[in-house]
Amino acid sequence: MQLVIVPVDGSWDMEELLPYISEERKSSIARFRQEIDAKRTLLSECIVRALIISQYGCSNEHIRFERHTHGKPYAASHPDYHYNVSHSGDWVACAVADLPLGVDIEQIRPIELSIAERFFAASETEAILSLREAERLPMFYKIWTLKESFVKAEGTGLTVPLDSFTFTVGGMDDIQMAARNQEYRYRFRMYAPDPEHMLAVCASGGEFPDQPCKLSVSAITEALCGRDVLTLA
């Protein structure tokens, strides 16, 4: 498994990456009202393209994307290539494996914990409220990112209610999931790219890396134009 994160900062301009995506995607990105949302979406696709180029040695023009029934994107030009992308706050994250997987990253911001009562199972809400106040928000985001990563790995959208499966979190790599009336063979791992973000990966196979590999936009650009390949150490 490969897990990369790329910062979304002010050190690069969108014009650097726009030439590497389709005209249709350019039109879609142009409709974003906030530039930061456009940059995250553009960078997300370009990361996937750069990873595919580095792995297969193909040209960027050969890569083609489509969507499954419930909207999950996949590389139609490389159907055995499983990837998932997420972005929030200062980061874009991309996970790649030989089998289906899901990734979710969230910026940790203050929220009303009543959200947990609406979306989480009762045991998860109780686990959050049983903690000291300073620990409650981080635990909320741990559970939220785990749930999102699982839903994305399944690729069925929110047809699976978020309270129909529960997580017990003992640590970043000590995670148990239980589901009503269903068995799932997934494993989970969490990471903290920095104190303000939480990242979770759900995978049906492969070994989790100890830490995400941090890449720069310049490295992505070099791979897209074929001048270099991405080194994921």
C-alpha positions as CSV (number, residue, x, y, z in Angstrom):
1,M,0.0,0.0,0.0
2,Q,1.1,3.5,-0.7
3,L,-0.1,6.6,1.2
4,V,0.9,10.1,0.1
5,I,0.0,13.6,1.4
6,V,0.6,16.8,-0.5
7,P,0.2,20.3,1.1
8,V,-2.2,22.7,-0.4
9,D,-0.4,26.0,0.1
10,G,0.4,29.2,-1.7
11,S,3.7,28.1,-3.2
12,W,2.1,27.0,-6.5
13,D,-0.3,28.3,-9.0
14,M,-3.2,26.4,-10.6
15,E,-1.8,27.1,-14.1
16,E,1.0,24.7,-13.3
17,L,-1.3,21.7,-13.2
18,L,-4.3,22.7,-15.4
19,P,-2.6,21.5,-18.6
20,Y,-2.6,17.9,-17.3
21,I,-6.3,17.4,-16.9
22,S,-9.2,17.1,-19.4
23,E,-11.2,20.0,-20.8
24,E,-14.2,18.6,-19.0
25,R,-12.5,18.6,-15.7
26,K,-11.2,22.1,-16.3
27,S,-14.7,23.3,-16.8
28,S,-15.9,21.5,-13.6
29,I,-13.1,23.0,-11.5
30,A,-13.7,26.5,-12.9
31,R,-17.2,26.4,-11.4
32,F,-15.8,26.4,-7.8
33,R,-16.5,29.7,-6.0
34,Q,-13.6,29.3,-3.6
35,E,-10.1,29.0,-5.1
36,I,-8.9,26.7,-2.3
37,D,-11.6,24.2,-3.2
38,A,-10.6,24.4,-6.9
39,K,-6.9,23.8,-5.9
40,R,-7.7,20.8,-3.7
41,T,-9.8,19.2,-6.5
42,L,-7.2,19.9,-9.2
43,L,-4.3,18.6,-7.0
44,S,-6.3,15.5,-6.1
45,E,-6.6,14.4,-9.7
46,C,-3.0,15.3,-10.6
47,I,-1.7,13.2,-7.7
48,V,-3.5,10.2,-9.0
49,R,-2.3,10.8,-12.5
50,A,1.3,11.2,-11.3
51,L,1.2,8.0,-9.3
52,I,-0.2,6.0,-12.3
53,I,2.5,7.4,-14.6
54,S,5.2,6.5,-12.1
55,Q,3.9,3.0,-11.6
56,Y,3.1,2.1,-15.2
57,G,5.4,4.3,-17.2
58,C,2.5,5.5,-19.4
59,S,1.8,9.0,-20.7
60,N,-0.6,11.3,-19.0
61,E,-2.8,11.4,-22.2
62,H,-3.4,7.7,-21.8
63,I,-5.1,8.0,-18.4
64,R,-8.9,7.9,-18.4
65,F,-11.3,8.2,-15.4
66,E,-14.9,7.0,-15.0
67,R,-17.3,6.5,-12.1
68,H,-19.0,3.5,-10.6
69,T,-22.7,3.4,-10.1
70,H,-22.6,5.2,-6.7
71,G,-20.1,7.8,-8.0
72,K,-16.8,6.4,-6.8
73,P,-14.2,7.3,-9.4
74,Y,-11.8,4.8,-10.9
75,A,-9.0,4.7,-13.5
76,A,-10.8,3.1,-16.5
77,S,-7.5,3.0,-18.3
78,H,-6.0,1.0,-15.4
79,P,-8.9,-1.0,-13.9
80,D,-6.7,-3.0,-11.5
81,Y,-5.3,0.2,-10.0
82,H,-7.2,0.9,-6.7
83,Y,-6.9,4.4,-5.3
84,N,-8.9,6.8,-3.1
85,V,-8.4,10.5,-2.5
86,S,-9.5,12.9,0.2
87,H,-8.8,16.5,0.9
88,S,-9.5,18.9,3.8
89,G,-7.8,21.9,5.3
90,D,-4.1,22.1,4.3
91,W,-3.7,18.6,2.8
92,V,-4.7,16.3,0.0
93,A,-4.3,12.6,0.7
94,C,-4.2,9.6,-1.7
95,A,-4.0,5.9,-0.8
96,V,-3.2,3.2,-3.4
97,A,-3.3,-0.6,-3.1
98,D,-3.9,-3.8,-5.0
99,L,-7.4,-4.1,-3.5
100,P,-10.3,-1.7,-2.7
101,L,-9.6,0.9,-0.1
102,G,-10.8,4.2,1.3
103,V,-9.1,7.3,2.8
104,D,-10.5,10.3,4.6
105,I,-8.7,13.3,6.0
106,E,-10.4,16.0,8.1
107,Q,-9.3,19.3,9.5
108,I,-10.0,19.3,13.2
109,R,-12.2,22.2,13.9
110,P,-14.6,23.0,16.8
111,I,-18.0,21.5,16.3
112,E,-21.1,20.7,18.3
113,L,-20.7,17.2,19.6
114,S,-24.5,16.7,19.2
115,I,-23.5,15.8,15.6
116,A,-22.3,12.5,17.1
117,E,-25.7,11.8,18.5
118,R,-27.2,12.3,15.1
119,F,-24.8,10.2,13.0
120,F,-22.9,7.8,15.3
121,A,-24.0,4.7,17.1
122,A,-24.9,5.2,20.8
123,S,-21.8,3.3,22.0
124,E,-19.6,5.7,20.0
125,T,-21.3,8.8,21.4
126,E,-21.0,7.4,24.9
127,A,-17.3,6.7,24.3
128,I,-16.7,10.3,23.2
129,L,-18.6,11.8,26.1
130,S,-16.9,9.6,28.7
131,L,-13.6,11.3,27.9
132,R,-12.1,14.5,29.4
133,E,-13.3,17.5,27.5
134,A,-10.0,18.1,25.8
135,E,-10.1,14.6,24.4
136,R,-13.6,14.6,23.0
137,L,-13.1,16.5,19.8
138,P,-10.0,14.5,18.7
139,M,-12.0,11.3,19.3
140,F,-15.0,12.6,17.3
141,Y,-12.7,13.1,14.3
142,K,-11.0,9.7,14.7
143,I,-14.4,8.0,14.5
144,W,-15.7,10.3,11.8
145,T,-12.6,9.7,9.5
146,L,-12.8,6.0,10.1
147,K,-16.5,5.9,9.1
148,E,-15.8,8.0,6.0
149,S,-12.9,5.8,5.0
150,F,-15.0,2.7,5.3
151,V,-17.9,4.2,3.3
152,K,-15.5,5.2,0.6
153,A,-13.8,1.8,0.5
154,E,-17.3,0.2,0.0
155,G,-18.0,2.7,-2.8
156,T,-21.8,2.7,-2.0
157,G,-22.1,6.2,-0.8
158,L,-24.4,6.8,2.2
159,T,-26.6,3.8,1.4
160,V,-25.0,2.3,4.5
161,P,-26.2,4.3,7.6
162,L,-23.3,5.7,9.6
163,D,-24.8,4.2,12.8
164,S,-25.1,0.7,11.4
165,F,-21.4,0.0,12.1
166,T,-19.3,1.0,15.2
167,F,-15.7,1.6,16.0
168,T,-13.7,1.0,19.1
169,V,-10.5,3.0,19.1
170,G,-7.6,1.9,21.3
171,G,-4.9,3.7,19.4
172,M,-3.9,4.8,15.9
173,D,-3.4,1.2,14.8
174,D,-5.6,-0.5,17.4
175,I,-9.1,-0.2,15.8
176,Q,-12.0,-2.6,15.8
177,M,-15.1,-2.3,13.7
178,A,-18.4,-4.1,14.3
179,A,-21.4,-4.1,12.0
180,R,-25.0,-5.1,12.3
181,N,-26.1,-8.1,10.2
182,Q,-23.0,-8.0,8.0
183,E,-19.4,-9.1,8.0
184,Y,-16.6,-6.9,6.5
185,R,-13.0,-7.8,6.1
186,Y,-11.3,-4.5,6.4
187,R,-8.4,-3.2,8.5
188,F,-7.9,0.4,9.6
189,R,-5.1,2.7,10.5
190,M,-5.0,6.4,11.5
191,Y,-2.4,9.0,11.1
192,A,-2.0,12.6,12.2
193,P,-0.2,14.6,9.5
194,D,-0.1,17.5,11.9
195,P,-1.9,18.5,15.2
196,E,-4.8,20.0,13.2
197,H,-5.7,17.1,10.9
198,M,-6.8,13.5,11.3
199,L,-6.3,10.9,8.5
200,A,-7.8,7.4,8.4
201,V,-7.3,4.5,5.9
202,C,-9.6,1.5,5.4
203,A,-8.1,-1.4,3.4
204,S,-9.1,-4.9,2.4
205,G,-5.4,-5.9,2.0
206,G,-1.8,-4.8,2.0
207,E,0.4,-3.5,4.8
208,F,-0.1,0.0,6.1
209,P,2.9,2.3,6.0
210,D,4.3,3.6,9.2
211,Q,3.8,7.2,8.0
212,P,2.4,8.9,4.9
213,C,4.9,10.0,2.3
214,K,4.9,13.8,1.9
215,L,5.2,15.0,-1.7
216,S,5.5,18.4,-3.2
217,V,3.6,19.9,-6.0
218,S,6.8,20.3,-8.0
219,A,7.4,16.5,-7.7
220,I,3.9,15.9,-9.0
221,T,4.5,18.2,-11.9
222,E,7.8,16.5,-12.8
223,A,6.1,13.1,-12.9
224,L,3.1,14.4,-15.0
225,C,5.4,15.7,-17.7
226,G,7.5,12.6,-17.7
227,R,10.8,14.2,-16.4
228,D,10.9,12.1,-13.2
229,V,9.1,9.4,-11.3
230,L,7.7,9.8,-7.8
231,T,9.8,8.2,-5.1
232,L,7.7,7.0,-2.2
233,A,10.1,6.3,0.6
